[in-house]
Amino acid sequence: MKRTHWKWIVCGLLMLATMINYMDRVTLSNASVRITEEFQLTEQQYGNLETFFGLAFAAGSLAFGLLSDKLPVYWLYPVVLAGWSVMGMLSGWVHNYQELMLCRVLLGFFEAGHWPCALKTTFAVMDERDRTMGNSILQSGASIGAIITPQIMKVAMTDELGSWRPVFVWVGAVGLVWVLLWLVMMRPKSLRAQEIADRATPSLKPVSIWPILMGRRFWAVALLIMGTQTVWHIFRVWLVKFLQTGRGYSQTAALDFTSAYYIATDVGCFLAGLTSLWLVKKWMVSPHASRRIVYAAGCGLTSLCVLIPKLPQGWILLTVLLLIGAGALAQFPSYYSYVQELSADHVGRLTGLLSMWVWAVTSPLQSLFGWIADRTGSYDMGLVVAGLVPWMGVMAMRLLWDPAVKKIAAA
């Protein structure tokens, strides 16, 4: 098989891994109203489940980010995927809130390993021109998983309060099947060829990670992902509750719209990659500049959140939410490509460190969101703030990203 075809097949396998990652993650939010009722939780306690999931994700990001640059991704990737799949299965067998919390913490820890391993893989098999599109395919799996899961939940959940549990087990089992696919399809040497070729270029000679961490570019990306992560995960965690409790939609209607929402996010993600390719090939825009344009367009869409407090139940509200979702996921391919621009030698470490940073900073916002919802009886304020935060990334890139760095390295 030609390498050109093979690299896109690999991206498809990574998309499947992201899909499973998100299916294990969003089962909780899809069943949030039932779980809140079964375990008698406040909104803040539900938010705490996501907060501690996120803090564990931060710890796992650091651990697996470091390990992915030290150990062969061929072996590390299936280990972390098997780890989170087992935790997802165990979540379906918990007896109380404390056991559920423990499973979510361990799920978050292992799920964090997906991103450094996946980005190491796209870096290894894709050249610079194709990486934004490759990362779009990788990220689009999040939407596919989030589209499928509500429909599975809708069919599986009966009038019995605990009927959400089997879905957690089924989704976890799918992850174990992916592990077998990876081991059959991939070979260790396949993950090194492009990386070795890229490092042979003068502009990408091995450098220490410390100057990168102290540089302005790193902190530009750190602020950018903080905004991107906030809007994506606030809407991921609270959308079903907002629709059912905040606007009075039925469980079936809320789950159906959730699938539609993630279809919109997937469209936004693919359009981000295609637009970036189009700008580079048609208009001769640099890959970096194309990523900035795509990211800013995504911010424009998430800014439609300012309309939410004025919109009652109806098609206008749902349309606005679809556009926000498309803009939220459209931001991620640019972020992944920015990380890969920082260094050829430390993709795994940098991905892990940035993930640790952003999950540690933004995860407590879930508890804060729940606290505000408990006291105000509304989800609107939190959703508005979340949709505007990504503009922080536009400002950070403008003020902190130094365009002279690459020229100096190549001199």
N, C-alpha and C positions, 0 to 999 in steps of 0.2 A: 504494500500500500504506500502511495506517495506521502511524503512527510506533510505536504500541504493539506491533504485530506485528513491525515491522522491527527494533526494538532486540533482540528475542529471537533473531531470525535472525542478527544480528551476533554475539550471544553464542555462537551455534552455530558460526559461522566461527572465533571465537576459541578455542572448545573444540577445533576441528579443528587449529588451530595448536599448541595445547598438546599434543595427541595426537602430532603429528609431532615436536615438540620432545622428548618423552619416548621415542618410538620410537628416535630417533637416539641418545638417551642410554643407554637400558637394553639395547640390543643388546650392549654390552660385558659387563654383568653377567650377561646370559643365556648368553653364550658364555664366561664367566669361567674355567670349569674347562678348556675346550679351549684358550683363549688362553694360560692359565698353562702348560699342557703344551707347546703348540707353541713358545712362546718361552722355555721353561725358566725361569719366573719364581718367585721366592719370594712368600709372601703379602704381604710389605712392598712388593715391587716392584709387585705388582698394586694395592696400596693407593696407591702413588705415582702411578699413572695417574689415579686419582680425585682425589688431592691436587692435582696440577698442573692437571687439568681445573677444579677448584674455584677455584684461584688465578687462572686465566685468566678464569673466570666473574666473579670479583670485579673484575678490571680492566675487563672488558666492561660490568659493571653500572654502574660509574662513568662510563665513556665514553658509553654509550647512554642512561643516565639523564639526563646533561646534554644530549645531543643531542636527546632526545625532547621537551624543553621548548623547544628552539631551532628545530628543523626540523619540517616537517609530517610527522605520523605516517603519513599516506597514502603517502608515499614511503619513509620510513625503515624502516617495518615490513617491506615486501617485500625490502628490501636485506639486513636482518639474517637473514631467514628463508632467503633464497637462499644467504647466506654459510655458515650452519651446515649446510644441505643438501649443499652441495658438499663440505664437510669430512667429513660422514658418508659420502658416496660414496667419497672418497679413502681412508677408513679400511679399506675392503674390499680395497684394492690394495697395502697396505703389505707390506714384506719383512722387517722386523725391529722390535724393541721401540722403538728410537729413532724410527723413522718413525711408529709407532703413537702414541707419546707426543706428537709434533708435531701430528698430526691431532687428537688429543684436546684439546690445548691450544687450537688454533684453533676447534675445535667449541665448547668452553666459552666462548670469547670472544664468538662470534657468538650463541650461544644466550642469553646474558645479555640481549641486546636485546629478547627476546620480552616479558619481564615489564613493563618500563616502557612499552613500546608498547601492550601489551594493557590495562594499567591505565589508561593515558591514553584508550584507546578506550572502556572501560566507564564511565569517569568522564564522557566526552563524551556518551554515548548513554543512560545510566541516571540516574534521579533517586535521591535518598538512600535512600528506602525499599526500592528494588529492587536496590541495588548488592550487598548481601551475597549475594542469590540469583544475580545476574549473575556475581559473582566465583566462586560455587560452580560454575556451569556452565563458566566459563572454566577453573577448576582441575581439574574432573572429566576434562578431556581427558587429564591426566597418567595417570589410572587406565586410561582406554580404551586409550591407546597401550601402556601396560604390560601390559594384558590380551591385546592382539592379538599383541604381539611374541613372547612365548614360544611361542605356537602356530605362528607363522610359522617360528621357529627350529627347533621340533621337527620340522616337516615338511621343512625345507630341509637340516638337518644330517644327513648320512649317516655311515657309518663313517670316511669320509675326514676327517682331522683339520682340514683347512682349509675344510670345507664351510660354516663360519659366514660366510664373506666375502660371498657374493652378497646376503645379507640387508641388509648395510650399504649396498650400492649401491642396492637397491630402495627402501629407506626414504628415502634421500636424494633419489631421483628424485620421490617423492610430494611432498616439500616444494616442489619447483619447480612442480608442478601447483597447489599452494595459492597461490603467488605470482600466477598467472594469475587464479585465482578472486577474490582480493582486488582486483586492479586492475579487474576487470569489475564486481564487486558494489558497491564503495565509491566515494564521491565526497568530495573534500576538505572541502566545506562541511558534510557530514553529521557530521563529527567535531568541530564547533565549536558547534553550536546549544545543547546542554544546558550545556556549560561556560560559555558566555557568560551563560546564564540564571542559573546558580548564582552567578556572580561579581557579578551585579546585586543580590544580597541583601546587606543590611547586615553580616551576620555573616561574609561571605566577601570583604571588600575586599582588594585586593592588599597583601601584606606582604612584607618582606624575609625571605629564608630563614634568615638567621643567628640571629634570636631563636628560631626553631623548633628549630634544631640545638642551641642552648644550653638549651632547655627540658626539663623533666622528662618531658613526654609523649614526646618523640622517643626518649629513652633507655629509657622503659618499653617502647616498641615494639621497640627494638633488642635488648633482653634477651629479649623474648617470641619474636622470630623466631629468635634463637640457639637456644633450646630446641626450637622447632618444626622448624627445619632439621636439627638433630642427629638427632632420632629418625627423621625421614623418610628422610634420605639414608644413614644407617648401615644401616637395613633394606633400602633400595633396592640398595645396593652389595653387601651381604654375604648376602642371603637365600638365593640359589641355592647359594653355597658352604656356608652353614650347613646347608642341607638335604642336599646331596650329601656333602660331606666331614665335616660335624659330626654328622649323624644317619644317614647311610648310605642315603639315598634314591637311586633311580636317576635318570639324567638326565631321562627322560620324566616320572617322577613329580614331580621338582622343578620342571620347566617347567610342568606342568599345575597344580601348586599355586600357582606364581607368578601364573598367570592368575587363579586363584581369589582370591588375596591382593589383587590389584589390583581385582577386582570388589568386594571388601569395602571397599577404600579409596574407590571411587567411590560406593558406597552411603553411606558415612560422610560424604563431601563433600556429596552431595545432601541428606542428612538435616540436615546443619548449616545449609544455606541454608533448607530448609523449616521447620526448627525456629525459626530466627531470625524468619522471616516470621510464623509462628504465634504466637510470643510477642508480637510487635509488634501484630498485628491482633486476636488473640483476648484477650490478657491486658493489652493496652495498655502493655506494657513498652517502654521507650525502645530505639531501635535499638542504642545503645551497650551498654546493660545486657544485651540479648539476645545480643550478641556475646560478652560475658564469660561468660555461662552456657554457651553452646555450646562455647567454648574450654575451660572447666574440665571439661566432660563428656568432651571429647576426651582431656584429660590423665588422667582416671580410667581410660579404656580403655588408654592406652599403659602405665599403671602395672602392668598385668597381666604385664609383662615379668619381674617378680620370680619368676614361676613357671617360667620357661624352664629354669634349671639343674636343676630337679627332674623335668622331663618328658622321657621317652624318646620314641623314634619312636612315633607313634600319633595317634589322632583328637583327643585332648585338647590335645596340643601344637599341632596344626594349627588347632584352634578358637581357641586363645589368640592365635596369630599373626594370624588373620583379624580378631579384635577389636582387636588392636594397630594393624593397618593401617587399619581404619576410623577409629580415634581419631586417628591421625597426620595423615591428610589432612583430617579434619574441622576441624583447627585453622587451616588456611590461609585459608579465606574470611574468618574474623574478622580475621586479620592484615592482609589486603589492605584491608578496610574501615577498620581503624585507621589505615593509611597515608593513606587518602583523607580521614579526619577531620582529619589534621594540618594540611593546607593545600589550598585549591583551586588555588593558583597554582603549586605546585611538586610536583605528583604524580609527574612523571617523575623529577625530581632526587632526591626523597626515596626513591622506589622504588629508583633506582640506587645511592644512597649506602647504604641499608640492605642491599641485596643485596651490595654490595662488602664492607661490614662483616662480614656473616654468613658469606659464602663464605671470606673471608680468615681468619676466626677458626676456622671449623669444618672446612675442608678438610684441614688437617694431621691431624685426628682419624682420617682414613682410613688414613694411614700408621701412626699410632699403633696403630690397631685391628689392622692387619696385623702389626705388630711384636709385639704381645701374643699374637696367634694363633700366630705362629711359635714363640714361647717357651713358651706354655702348651698348645698343641695343641688349644685350644678357642676357640669364638666366644662362649660364653655370657656371660662377664663384660661384654664390650663391649656386648652387646645389652641387658643389664639396665640399665646406666648410661644408655644412649641413651634408653630408655623412660621414665626418671624425670626427665630434664633439663627437659622442657616445663613442669614445675611452677614453674620459674624465671619463666616468663611470667606466671603467675597472681599470684605475689608482686610482680613488677615493676609490674603494672597496679594492684595494690592500694596500693602504697607511692608510686609515682611519677606516676601519671596524675592530673592536677589537674582536678577537675570544674569549677572556677571559671573556667578559661581561656575557654570559649565564652561564658559570661555577660559577662565583661569585654569580649570582642570585640564583642558585640552591643549593649553599653550605649552 
